[in-house]
Amino acid sequence: MHALVLQSDFGKADGAVCAMYGVAESVQPGLRIFDLTHEIEQYDIWEGSYRLIQTVSFWPEGTVFVSVVDPGVGSTRRSIAALTDDGHYIITPDNGTLTHVKRLCGLKCVRLIDETVNRMPHAVDSYTFHGRDIYAFTGARLAAGVIRFDDIGPEIPQDSVVTLPLIDPKMQDGAIEGTIDVLDIRFGSIWTNIPHSLFKELHIDYGERVQIEIRNDTRALYRNVMTFAHSFAEVFVGEPLAYINSLDYLAVAINQGSFARAYSIGTGNSWHIRVSRSPF
């Protein structure tokens, strides 16, 4: 058996997540079930996509992920199962959840889930809880070895998988233009789409100063010079810093404070960051 990892926007205030656990346990008692997170902002497919890329590659080959951020539940949107290039499985609605995994990990094969066949037996006559009735059920059967990946359904072209638009970072006029992909929720750091390899082209060493500018599609929100540091402890409490995060991308934070809350920063392609060497 392989581990089953669940992600959703359900929260844990009611019994939805526990019901998914129950379905998986009914498929195979003793199946190892873990939570990635159930605190995705409601309907935020972008965040669901990013949380997968933050996590998937650190699990053993064969791990099965079930990701349910599904504002289109009950519609004509497809249900799919994907096998990544490094051997992980993801069961999810085909609504953009695989965007970052497809770009950064790569997909080896994608299969269509026949929702009329891969459905929990004796499920209630409902079309609003596919996370329980289809995704948790199919994911648990795959993790437990009850079915093989090939049994899930027919293979579909990878270019038919729905993806969200991504903006590539670029070097221009001595600065790097990028976007803010996601927040480090608990601590309020902002994580950009600027990889360390591209940032190195600015030739800014640790301990030197970097200029950060942030804007959204309507206005500028922040402009300041800060230290490029290895970690938070290299600056004073309350001082901003730029650093390389755990995924090897540029991030911005306040030591023991929330940068996102302090400056009302959001995420996605509407949030832009410009990084350059400090002019002084």
N, C-alpha and C positions, 0 to 999 in steps of 0.2 A: 504493500500500500504506500501511497505517497501522501504528503500533507495537502490539506485543502485550506486555502486562505481566502477569506471573505472581505469584500469592500462594498460599501454602499453609502447612500445619503440618508439612510433611515433613522440614524440616531439610536439611542438605547432607552428612550423614555417609555416605549411600549414593547409589545411582544414580537415585533416583526423579525428582528435579528434572531431571537431565541427560536422562532418558528423555523428559520433556515437551518439552525443548528439541529433542531429536532428531525427535519427531513434527512439531513446528512447522516445523523446517528441511526435513523431507521434503515437507511440503505446499507450501512455497515457499522454495527456497534463497535465502539473503540476507535473509530476513524479519528486521526489527529486533525483538529480544526483550530484555525487561528484567525484572528482579526487583523487585517491591515489597518483599516479605520472605517468607522461608520459615521464620521463627523464631516463628510463632504458637504459643502453648502448645497442646499436643496437644488436639484436640477443642473448643477454645475458640472457638465460633462468635461470641460477643460481641466478642472481640478482633479477629477477622477482619472483622466488620462495621465496627468503628471504624477499623481501618487503611485501609479503603477510603475512608471519608469524610475521612481525614487526607490523602489523596493524589489521588483521582480528578480533582477540579476543577482541579488544577494541570497536567494534561496536555492536549494539543491535542484539539480536537473530532475524533471518529472513532477515538480510541484504544480498543483492546479490552483489557479486563481479564478474566483468568481467576482466580477465587478458589476454592480447594479446601480447605475445612475441613469434612470430610464424615464425621462419625461414623456416619451412617446409610447409607453406601455399600452398594449391593446390596439396599436395602429398597424400600418403596413410595414413598419421598420422590421428588419430581419434580426434573427438571433444567430450568433456565430460562435465558433470555437476556433481559436488560433493556436498554432504551435510556433514558438519563437525560434530564432536561429540557434539559441543556446539551450533549447530543450525544455522550456516552460510552456504550460498550457493556460489559456485565458478564455473563460466563458463569459460572454457579455452581449448586450444589445449592440447592433451595428449602427452606432450613432456618433462615432468620433472618439470613443473611449480608447481605441488602439492607436491614436495619432502619434503619441510620443514613442510608444514601443515600436511601432512600425518604422519610424524615422531613425531611432537611436539603437535599437536592438536588432531589428530585422525580423521578418516573418518567413518561416519555412513553408507553411501551409495554412490555409483557412478553409473551414468547412461550415456549411449551412446547417443549422439545427432545425430539424423538422419538429415544430412545437406540438404537433398532434401526436407524435410518437414519443418524443423525449419529454414526457410530462408525468408528474407524480401520479401514480394510480389513485383513484378515488378522490382526486382533487375536487374541491368545491367548484361549482360552475361560475368561476370568476376569471376575469381577464385583466385584473389590476395588480396581481401579485406574482408576476413571472419570476421574481427573485427567489421566491420559495418554490413555486410549482414546476419551474423549468430549469433555472440556472443552478440553484443549490442542488436540485435532484440530479441533473446531468453532471455537474462538477463532482459530486460525491461518488457517483457511479464510475466516473473516469479515474478519480483518485484511488478508489478502492479496487480497481481492476475488474469491476463487473463488466465494463465495456472497454473497447479499445478506441483510440482516437478515430480510426477509420470507420467505426460503427456509428459515429455521431450523425453523419450525413454526407452529402456529396461535396466534393471540393469545389470552391468557387475562385474566380480570378482575384488575385490580390489587389489589382487596381480597381476592383469594384467595391472594396472596403471603404466605408465612409471615413474621411479624415477631416479634421478642423484645419483651417488655414494657419500656417506657420510663417513667421517672418524671420529670415536668416539675418544674423548680426553681420555688420560690415564695417570695414575700416574706411574712413573718408575724411580727408583734410586733417590728418593727424589725430583723429578721434575715432572711437568705436561707437557705433549706433546699435542699440539692441532693444529688447523688450523685457518686461518684468513678467516672468512666467508664473511664479507662485510665491506664496508667503510661507515662511517658517512660522506656522500658526501660533504656537505657544509663546515664542520669544519675539515675534514681530520683525524678524529679518526679512529682507526682500531678496529673492533669488532670480537672477537674470538668465537670459539665454546666451550669454557671452562665455564661451569656453575659455579655460585657462590658457590654452594654446594660442588663441587669438589675442587675449589680453597681454601675453608676453611680447607681442609685437610693439607695444607702447614702450617697452624697455624701462618699466618702473619696478624698482627693487623693493623688497620688504623694508618698511621703515620710511620710505619716501612718500611724498604727497601726491594725491590724485584728485582731480576735479570731477565731481558728479553732478549731472543735471538731469532732472526728472520732469516729465510733462505727460499730460494725457492728450486726447485729441482736441481739447478745447483751450487748455491753458498750461502755463509753466507752474510747477508746484515747488520745486526745490533746486537750489544751486549752492554748492558749498565745496570746500576743499577739506580733505580728510586724509588720515594715514592709511596706507595699504599695509595691513598687518597679517601676521600668521594667525592670530586668534584675538579674542576679546581682551584678554589680560594685558595686551601690549598697549592699551590706551586707558585713559582715566574713565572712571564710572561716569556715565552720562555723555561720553564723547562718541561721535560717530566714527566708523571705520569701514573700509572695504576689505574683503577677504575672499579666499577661495573656499567654497562650501564642500560638503561631503560628496557631491557629485562632480567635483572639479570644474565648477562654474563660478563666475564672479557673483558675490553677494554684498549687500550693504546692511549695516546694523548700527544700533546704539548699544554700547556696553551696559548691560543690565537695564535696558529700556527697550521699548517697541518703536522701531523706526516707522513701521507701517502705520501705527496708530498716531504717532506724533505728527505725521505729515499727510494723513488720510490717503495712503497709497493703495491702489488696487492692482489687479493683475490682468494679463491677457494682452492681445495685440493692440489695444488702445492705450497701453501704458508704455512709454518710451523712456529709455535711459541713454545718456551720452556720457562717455567716459574718456577723459583725456589727462595728459600730464598737467600737474599744477603749474599755472603761469608764474608762480612766485614761490 
